[in-house]
Amino acid sequence: SYVCLCAVEEYASGCLTDANKLCANPAKAAIRLSEGSCAEAAAGTIGYFILHEVDVKCKHPYTYNEYEVYNLIKTLGFKHVDEHKLNQSDVDGKVLFGLTVEQAEHMGMSLGSARHLVDDLQQLFNPHVPVGDPDLKIHEPSTVSVAVIIHEIHDVDEIDFSFQTKFTVYFTWTDISMWVQCDEHGEDIEHGLCAFLWRPKPTWANAREVRIVDQRLQSFPKLSKALLEITVDGKFSARMSFHQFPNDYKDLDVEFWLSALAENRNELIFHPVVATFSDAIFGGGDFDALSGWNPTSIGISEAKHTVLELSDLATAATAADSKDPAKDQGAFVNLLNEIHGLQGGAGKGQSDTVNVVSRLKFTMRVGRTVRFYMLNYVLIVGTLTGMSWVVFVIPANQLSNRCTISLTLILALNVFQLIINDSTPKTNYLSPMHEFIISSTFFVVLSALQSVMVHIAYQRVAVKAAVVRRFRNVADANASARTMVVGTWSAKLDNLRRRRVSAAAADGDGNGNGAGQGGGGAAEGGAGVVTYDEEEAPASAPDTLDTTHRVNGFSEKSAKAPIAIKAGAAAPQQQRQQGEEEDTEEDDDDDEKDEDDFSKKPGAGGGSGEGDDKTRRVSLVDKIERWIAYRMDTVSVAGFPVAYTINMCYIFMVDHGRK
């Protein structure tokens, strides 16, 4: 009967004819067909019911003897087979399964007939989708149960957007047409009876490299069940995002579906599906199973997948020519439209039936070991940034020392930035870690700029203070000079007075009257007037002295005045010498007082009007410069840590949560 050859397309008409005969007289039929098969035969289509009922009720050619093989070849339409040579060749079902063109020619067949026979046998022996419904009454897809166990995850490459994993997939299914007893490992499942047993052949969608470590196929015909175990070690691509680096997670996906397009989702579906981690992947004790990451969860899901969406391809190909529909769209676009019309017809249902398969995806979520980055990057970068604030306690005039520290720390931070850039891909956005290192570098650069600004302000203040001291020292020197001249000429006048008094006493008549007059004059202590000749007066008395200093005698105050003046004359010189010795270590308050005095001098600001406005502007600038020179370091010691802490909180909390 051609009913058992319904799987071969060339014998479709004979299959339908014999199926209608069997359905017309079911009492005498060698094969009793179900109502669904009879309905398909009456409609002239070879569908689900006929094919699967043939698999269940027809004897498999692999079990044929020599006579049944001869009848099969004759039934396939090869009338010129030499039965004698066929019997001499002892060709049974097992030999027929591996028949080659040369062997068929040896049986007396022509080259063309031999090739056609081999092709027909390959179609006949090709295993079909398993039949899970024993009653064949409801047209439902067969189900394949899937269980996944993850053994290893390693080499999560963020530059290459890939990862490597080792896992085992267990496929379990039911097939009421199962007749093969199979229990083989490795490549042996491709030979012998196991070759006639249908098994899933997954296509790894996102795999870059796949190596089948081991596989085992077991079948149980009495239970109509089979089990396929595949252990895979491969490299798979992954979609990654770094918006929350280093406190981020990665979803590592593995996707696959069955390779044969005939096994579409209307005939075969993955259900139920489960996935889990093995105990070894979590390490345990003192062992680490995954470098830089911690497995957190795993999920698995089934969905339909369109293997080739012709309508989308045609739409994309014709997008450029959408403005001119009459324009020739090319052979490729026309071919896509014709294929889409053949598959989908007026609707889309048939296209979905042909192109849509059951896709399985299991996702492993791993979280980055944040502690590693916090201890080795964030902590060290924060410490280096904090060390840059040491420059605020170094004297402002030591600019080289302050800038050396800042520049050294900037180079150290650049090293960390290069390490992070090498371990992460080049993205068009900044991750929190990149923002943190860049902001830390900015804070160190800002401390260097602050040192330069403070140094410049300190120099300006020091120059102005030096000018004030110079004017003050010059004024003190002038006053000292005047005091010394006054004291010198006062002493000369005093000596001259004494000589005149002594001469007057010596030139007297020597009697008591003269002595009395001299004593009286002396006793009066300045009651009379002492005169001296013009020629005895000082030749060049200073303008500040009173050349008419004519008194009979100096009072006690007048006598002591030159001594007091002489004593005060040395004080300005000592102050000037002490100021010159301590010029580089002067007190900041004295400098400010000097500048205040300098700004108050009449010549510093000019007169009134525009000069007063200029004086006020200069005074404001002086105050700002003094604040920068003497107060900015103190403010920076407290302000920089506060601003840096706020920056860290924003990057790792506010901005991280927003992303």
C-alpha positions in Angstrom: 0.0 0.0 0.0 1.1 3.5 -0.8 -0.3 4.6 2.6 3.0 3.8 4.2 4.8 6.0 1.7 2.9 9.1 2.4 6.1 10.7 3.7 7.6 10.6 0.2 6.3 13.5 -1.8 6.5 11.6 -5.1 3.9 9.1 -3.9 1.4 11.6 -2.5 -1.3 10.8 -5.1 -0.9 7.0 -4.5 -1.1 7.6 -0.7 -4.4 9.5 -1.0 -5.9 6.9 -3.4 -5.0 4.0 -1.0 -6.1 6.0 2.0 -9.6 6.7 0.4 -9.9 2.9 -0.3 -9.1 2.0 3.3 -11.6 4.6 4.6 -14.3 3.3 2.1 -14.1 -0.2 3.4 -12.7 -0.1 6.9 -13.9 -3.7 7.8 -11.6 -5.2 5.2 -8.8 -2.7 5.5 -5.3 -3.9 6.5 -4.8 -0.5 8.2 -7.7 1.1 10.0 -7.4 4.8 9.6 -8.9 7.3 12.1 -11.7 9.8 11.2 -9.2 12.6 11.0 -7.0 10.7 8.5 -10.1 9.9 6.4 -11.2 13.5 6.5 -7.8 14.6 5.2 -7.8 11.9 2.5 -11.2 13.0 1.3 -10.0 16.6 1.2 -7.0 15.5 -0.9 -4.4 16.7 1.6 -1.7 14.8 3.5 -1.7 16.3 6.9 -1.0 15.7 10.5 -3.3 12.8 11.0 -2.2 10.7 8.0 1.5 11.2 8.6 1.4 10.4 12.2 -0.9 7.5 11.8 1.4 6.0 9.2 4.3 6.4 11.6 2.3 4.5 14.3 0.7 1.7 12.2 3.1 1.0 9.4 6.1 -1.2 9.9 9.4 0.6 9.8 11.4 -0.3 6.7 14.5 -0.8 8.9 12.9 -4.0 10.2 12.1 -5.4 6.7 13.4 -8.8 5.5 14.8 -9.4 2.0 11.3 -10.1 0.5 9.8 -7.0 2.1 12.6 -4.9 0.8 12.0 -6.3 -2.7 8.3 -5.4 -2.5 9.2 -1.9 -1.1 11.4 -1.2 -4.0 8.8 -2.5 -6.5 6.2 -0.3 -4.7 8.4 2.7 -5.0 8.1 2.3 -8.8 11.4 0.7 -9.7 10.1 -2.2 -11.9 13.4 -3.2 -13.4 15.1 -4.5 -10.3 16.8 -7.9 -10.7 15.2 -10.0 -8.0 17.9 -12.7 -8.4 20.8 -10.1 -7.8 18.8 -8.6 -5.0 18.4 -11.9 -3.3 22.1 -12.7 -3.8 23.0 -9.4 -2.2 21.0 -10.2 1.0 19.6 -6.7 1.2 17.4 -6.4 4.2 16.1 -3.3 6.0 19.4 -2.5 7.8 21.4 -2.7 4.5 18.7 -0.7 2.7 19.1 2.1 5.2 22.7 2.6 4.2 22.3 1.8 0.5 24.6 3.8 -1.8 24.3 4.5 -5.5 27.1 2.0 -6.4 25.4 -0.8 -4.4 22.1 -0.1 -6.2 23.8 -0.3 -9.5 25.3 -3.7 -8.4 21.7 -4.9 -8.0 21.1 -4.3 -11.7 19.7 -0.8 -11.6 20.7 2.0 -14.0 22.5 5.0 -12.7 19.4 7.2 -12.8 17.2 4.7 -11.1 19.9 4.1 -8.4 20.1 7.8 -7.5 16.3 8.1 -7.4 16.1 5.1 -5.1 18.7 6.4 -2.7 16.9 9.8 -2.5 13.5 8.2 -1.9 14.9 6.0 0.9 16.4 9.0 2.6 13.0 10.7 2.7 11.4 7.5 3.9 13.9 6.9 6.7 14.0 10.5 7.9 12.4 10.6 11.4 9.4 12.8 11.8 8.2 15.0 14.6 7.1 12.8 17.6 3.5 12.0 18.1 2.5 12.7 21.7 -1.3 12.3 21.3 -2.2 8.6 21.4 -5.8 9.1 20.3 -4.9 11.4 17.3 -8.2 13.1 17.8 -7.1 16.6 18.8 -4.6 18.5 16.6 -2.3 19.8 19.2 1.5 20.3 19.0 3.8 17.8 20.5 5.6 19.0 23.6 9.2 18.6 24.6 10.1 19.1 28.2 13.4 21.0 28.8 15.6 21.2 31.9 18.8 23.3 32.1 21.5 23.0 34.7 24.3 25.6 34.7 27.7 24.3 35.7 30.1 27.1 35.0 30.1 30.8 34.0 33.5 32.4 33.3 35.2 35.0 31.1 32.5 37.6 31.2 34.2 39.9 28.6 32.8 43.4 28.7 34.9 44.6 25.8 33.8 41.8 23.5 30.3 41.7 24.9 30.5 37.9 25.4 30.7 35.3 28.1 31.5 31.6 28.3 29.4 29.0 30.1 29.1 25.3 30.5 25.7 23.8 30.9 23.6 20.6 30.4 20.3 20.5 28.6 17.9 17.6 29.2 15.2 17.0 26.5 12.3 14.7 27.3 9.5 13.8 25.0 6.8 11.3 24.3 6.4 9.5 20.9 3.7 6.8 20.5 5.4 5.7 17.2 8.7 5.0 19.0 10.0 1.5 18.2 13.7 1.9 18.6 15.6 0.8 21.7 18.5 3.2 22.0 21.2 3.9 24.7 24.3 5.5 23.1 26.8 8.2 23.8 28.6 10.7 21.7 28.7 10.2 18.0 27.2 6.7 18.3 23.8 8.2 18.4 24.2 9.0 14.7 24.5 5.4 13.7 22.5 2.2 14.1 18.9 2.2 15.4 19.4 5.5 17.2 19.6 7.2 13.8 15.8 6.4 13.3 14.8 8.0 16.5 13.7 11.6 16.4 15.7 13.9 18.7 16.0 17.6 19.1 18.8 19.3 17.2 19.1 22.8 18.7 20.3 25.8 16.8 22.2 28.1 19.2 21.1 31.5 18.2 23.6 33.8 19.9 26.5 31.4 20.0 29.9 32.4 18.8 31.7 29.2 19.6 30.0 25.9 20.7 31.6 22.6 21.6 29.5 19.6 22.5 31.2 18.1 25.4 29.0 15.0 25.7 25.6 13.8 24.6 23.5 10.7 25.4 20.3 9.4 23.9 18.1 6.9 25.7 14.7 5.6 24.4 12.1 3.5 26.1 9.7 2.1 23.5 7.4 0.4 26.1 6.9 3.8 27.8 7.0 5.7 24.4 9.5 8.2 26.0 13.0 9.3 25.2 15.7 11.3 26.9 18.4 13.4 25.3 21.2 14.8 27.4 23.6 17.4 25.8 26.5 19.1 27.7 27.6 22.3 26.0 30.6 24.5 26.5 30.5 27.6 24.4 31.0 31.3 24.0 27.8 33.4 23.6 27.2 37.1 22.9 25.4 39.2 25.5 23.8 42.6 25.6 25.4 44.8 28.3 24.8 48.2 29.8 27.2 50.2 32.0 24.9 53.0 33.2 25.3 51.8 36.8 28.9 50.5 36.7 30.3 49.3 39.1 27.0 48.5 41.0 25.4 46.8 38.1 24.0 43.5 36.9 24.4 41.6 33.7 21.7 39.3 32.1 23.6 36.6 30.2 21.2 34.9 27.7 21.4 31.7 25.8 18.9 31.2 23.1 18.1 28.2 20.8 15.5 26.6 18.7 15.3 23.4 16.7 17.1 23.4 13.4 14.5 21.9 11.1 12.0 24.4 9.7 9.4 21.6 9.5 9.4 21.5 13.3 7.4 24.7 13.5 5.6 25.9 16.6 2.2 24.4 15.5 3.7 20.9 15.6 6.3 21.2 18.3 6.7 23.4 21.4 9.0 23.5 24.4 6.9 22.8 27.5 7.4 22.7 30.4 10.8 24.4 30.9 13.0 24.8 34.0 16.5 26.0 34.8 18.8 26.1 37.8 22.3 26.6 38.9 24.5 23.7 40.1 25.9 23.7 43.5 29.5 24.1 42.2 28.7 27.5 40.6 28.3 29.1 44.0 31.7 28.0 45.1 31.4 27.6 48.9 33.9 27.7 51.7 37.2 29.2 50.5 36.6 28.7 46.8 35.5 31.2 44.2 33.5 30.0 41.2 33.2 33.2 39.1 35.8 36.0 39.0 34.4 39.4 39.5 30.8 38.4 39.6 28.2 36.7 41.8 25.4 34.6 40.3 22.1 35.9 41.6 19.2 34.2 39.7 18.3 32.3 36.6 15.2 32.4 34.5 13.9 30.5 31.5 11.1 31.2 29.0 9.6 29.9 25.8 8.3 32.2 23.0 7.7 32.0 19.3 10.4 33.0 16.9 10.1 34.0 13.3 13.1 32.3 11.5 12.7 34.5 8.4 10.3 37.4 8.3 10.0 38.0 4.6 7.5 40.8 4.9 10.0 42.8 7.1 12.8 42.2 4.6 10.7 43.3 1.7 9.5 46.4 3.6 13.1 47.3 4.5 14.3 46.7 0.9 11.6 48.9 -0.6 11.9 51.7 1.9 14.2 53.7 -0.4 11.8 53.4 -3.4 8.6 54.1 -1.5 8.2 57.5 -3.2 8.1 55.9 -6.6 6.0 52.6 -6.4 6.1 52.2 -10.2 9.9 52.0 -10.1 11.5 48.6 -10.6 12.5 47.4 -7.2 15.0 44.8 -8.3 15.2 41.0 -8.4 15.8 40.6 -4.7 12.7 42.6 -3.6 10.5 41.0 -6.2 11.7 37.5 -5.1 10.9 38.3 -1.5 7.4 39.5 -2.4 6.7 36.4 -4.5 7.9 34.0 -1.7 5.9 36.0 0.8 2.8 35.6 -1.4 3.3 31.9 -1.8 3.8 31.3 2.0 1.3 33.8 3.3 -1.2 34.1 0.5 -3.9 36.5 1.3 -3.3 36.2 5.0 -0.5 35.7 7.4 -1.4 32.5 9.0 0.4 30.1 6.6 3.5 32.2 6.8 3.5 31.9 10.6 3.0 28.2 10.2 6.1 27.8 8.0 8.5 30.3 9.7 7.6 30.4 13.3 9.3 27.9 15.7 9.4 27.5 19.4 12.3 29.4 20.9 13.8 28.8 24.3 15.9 31.4 26.2 17.4 31.0 29.7 18.9 34.0 31.4 21.6 34.0 34.0 21.7 37.2 36.1 25.1 37.9 37.7 26.0 40.9 39.9 29.3 42.6 39.9 31.5 42.3 43.1 31.1 45.9 44.2 33.4 45.4 47.2 36.3 44.8 44.9 35.9 48.1 43.1 35.1 50.0 46.3 38.3 48.8 48.0 40.6 48.9 45.0 39.4 51.9 43.1 37.0 54.1 45.0 38.8 54.0 48.3 42.3 54.6 46.8 41.1 57.4 44.5 39.3 59.1 47.4 42.4 58.8 49.5 44.6 60.3 46.8 42.1 63.1 46.3 42.1 63.8 50.1 46.0 63.9 50.1 45.7 66.8 47.6 44.3 68.9 50.4 47.6 68.9 52.3 48.6 71.8 50.1 46.3 74.0 52.1 48.5 73.8 55.1 51.8 74.5 53.2 52.8 78.2 53.3 51.5 80.2 50.3 54.9 81.3 49.2 56.0 77.7 48.6 54.2 77.3 45.3 56.6 74.7 43.9 56.0 72.3 46.7 52.2 72.7 46.6 52.0 72.3 42.8 54.4 69.3 42.9 52.0 67.4 45.2 49.0 68.3 43.1 50.6 67.3 39.8 51.8 64.0 41.2 48.4 63.1 42.4 46.9 64.0 39.0 49.2 61.5 37.3 48.2 58.8 39.9 44.5 59.4 39.2 45.2 59.2 35.4 46.6 55.7 35.9 43.3 54.6 37.6 41.4 56.2 34.8 43.4 54.3 32.2 42.8 51.0 34.0 39.0 51.6 34.1 39.0 52.6 30.4 40.8 49.4 29.5 38.3 47.2 31.4 35.2 48.8 30.0 34.0 49.4 26.5 34.0 52.8 24.8 30.4 54.1 25.3 28.9 57.5 24.5 28.0 58.1 28.2 29.8 58.1 31.5 29.3 55.5 34.1 29.3 56.4 37.8 32.8 55.1 38.2 34.0 57.3 35.3 32.2 60.3 36.7 33.8 59.6 40.1 37.4 59.5 38.8 36.9 62.5 36.5 35.4 64.6 39.3 38.2 63.5 41.7 40.8 64.6 39.1 38.9 67.9 38.8 39.1 68.4 42.6 42.9 67.9 42.5 43.3 70.3 39.6 41.1 72.8 41.5 43.4 72.5 44.5 46.4 73.2 42.3 44.7 76.3 40.8 43.8 77.4 44.3 47.5 77.2 45.2 48.4 79.4 42.3 45.7 81.9 43.1 46.7 82.1 46.7 50.4 82.5 45.8 49.7 85.3 43.4 47.5 87.1 46.0 50.1 86.6 48.7 52.8 88.1 46.5 50.7 91.1 45.7 50.0 91.7 49.4 53.6 91.2 50.3 54.7 93.7 47.6 52.3 96.3 48.9 53.3 95.7 52.5 57.0 96.1 51.5 56.2 99.4 49.8 54.4 100.6 53.0 57.4 99.5 55.1 59.8 101.3 52.8 57.8 104.6 53.1 57.6 104.2 56.9 61.3 103.5 57.2 62.1 106.5 55.1 59.9 108.7 57.3 61.4 107.3 60.4 64.9 108.0 59.0 64.0 111.6 58.2 62.6 112.1 61.7 65.7 110.6 63.3 68.0 112.8 61.2 66.1 115.9 62.3 66.3 114.8 65.9 70.0 114.2 65.8 70.7 117.7 64.2 68.6 119.4 66.8 70.4 117.6 69.6 73.8 118.4 68.2 73.2 122.1 67.9 71.5 122.3 71.2 74.6 120.9 72.9 76.8 123.4 71.1 74.6 126.3 72.2 74.7 125.0 75.8 78.5 124.9 75.8 78.6 128.3 74.3 76.3 129.6 77.1 78.6 128.1 79.7 81.7 129.6 78.3 80.0 133.1 78.1 79.0 132.8 81.8 82.4 131.7 82.8 84.0 134.5 80.9 81.7 137.1 82.4 82.6 135.9 85.9 86.3 136.0 85.2 86.3 139.5 83.7 84.7 141.1 86.8 86.4 143.5 89.2 87.0 140.6 91.6 85.1 142.2 94.4 82.0 141.0 96.0 79.8 143.0 93.8 81.0 141.2 90.8 80.8 137.9 92.5 77.4 138.8 93.8 76.3 139.7 90.4 77.7 136.5 89.0 76.1 134.4 91.8 72.9 136.3 91.6 72.8 135.9 87.9 73.5 132.2 88.4 71.0 131.9 91.1 68.3 133.6 89.2 68.5 130.7 86.8 67.5 132.4 83.7 66.0 135.6 84.9 68.5 137.7 82.8 69.3 137.6 79.2 72.5 136.1 77.9 74.0 137.6 74.7 76.8 136.5 72.5 78.6 137.9 69.6 77.5 137.2 66.1 80.8 135.7 65.2 80.6 133.2 68.1 77.2 131.9 67.0 77.1 128.7 65.0 77.9 129.3 61.4 75.3 126.9 59.9 72.5 126.4 62.4 69.6 124.3 61.1 66.3 126.0 60.2 64.5 124.1 62.9 66.6 125.8 65.7 65.8 129.1 67.2 69.1 131.1 66.7 67.8 133.8 69.2 68.0 131.3 72.1 69.3 134.0 74.5 68.6 133.1 78.1 70.7 133.8 81.2 70.6 130.2 82.0 68.8 127.0 80.9 66.2 125.6 83.1 66.3 121.9 84.1 64.0 121.0 81.3 66.2 122.9 78.7 69.3 121.3 80.1 67.9 117.8 79.8 66.2 118.3 76.5 69.2 117.5 74.4 69.9 114.3 76.4 66.3 113.1 75.9 66.4 113.8 72.2 69.6 111.9 71.9 68.1 108.9 73.6 65.1 109.0 71.3 67.3 109.3 68.3 68.6 105.8 68.6 65.1 104.2 68.8 64.1 104.7 65.1 67.5 103.2 64.0 67.0 100.1 66.1 63.4 99.7 64.8 64.6 100.0 61.3 67.3 97.4 61.7 64.9 95.0 63.4 62.4 95.5 60.6 65.0 94.8 58.0 66.1 91.6 59.8 62.6 90.3 60.2 61.3 91.4 56.8 60.5 87.9 55.7 58.8 86.9 59.0 56.6 89.8 59.7 53.3 89.5 61.3 50.2 89.3 59.0 48.3 91.8 61.2 51.1 94.4 60.9 51.1 94.0 57.1 47.4 94.6 57.1 47.8 97.6 59.3 50.6 98.9 57.1 48.4 98.6 54.1 45.6 100.3 55.9 47.9 103.2 56.8 49.2 103.3 53.2 45.7 103.4 51.8 44.9 106.3 54.1 47.8 108.5 53.1 46.7 111.6 51.2 48.8 110.8 48.2 47.6 107.2 47.9 44.0 108.0 46.9 44.3 111.5 45.5 41.9 114.2 46.4 38.1 113.9 46.2 35.5 113.0 43.6 36.9 110.5 41.1 40.0 110.0 43.3 37.8 108.9 46.2 36.0 106.3 44.0 39.3 105.0 42.9 40.5 104.8 46.5 37.4 102.8 47.4 37.8 100.4 44.5 41.5 99.9 45.4 40.5 99.3 49.0 37.9 96.6 48.0 40.5 94.9 45.7 43.0 95.0 48.6 40.5 93.4 50.9 39.8 90.6 48.4 43.5 89.9 47.9 44.2 89.9 51.6 41.3 87.4 52.1 42.6 85.1 49.4 46.1 85.3 50.7 45.4 84.8 54.4 42.0 83.2 54.7 41.3 81.1 51.6 43.5 78.1 52.7 41.6 77.9 56.0 38.2 77.9 54.2 39.5 75.3 51.6 40.5 72.9 54.4 36.9 72.6 55.4 35.2 73.4 52.1 36.9 70.9 49.8 36.1 67.8 51.9 32.4 68.8 52.2 32.1 69.5 48.4 33.8 66.2 47.6 31.5 64.2 49.9 28.5 65.8 48.4 29.8 64.9 44.9 30.4 61.3 45.9 26.9 61.0 47.3 25.4 62.5 44.2 27.3 60.1 41.8 26.8 56.9 43.7 23.3 57.5 45.1 21.3 60.2 43.3 22.7 59.8 39.8 23.0 56.0 40.2 19.4 55.7 41.2 18.3 58.0 38.3 20.1 55.8 35.8 
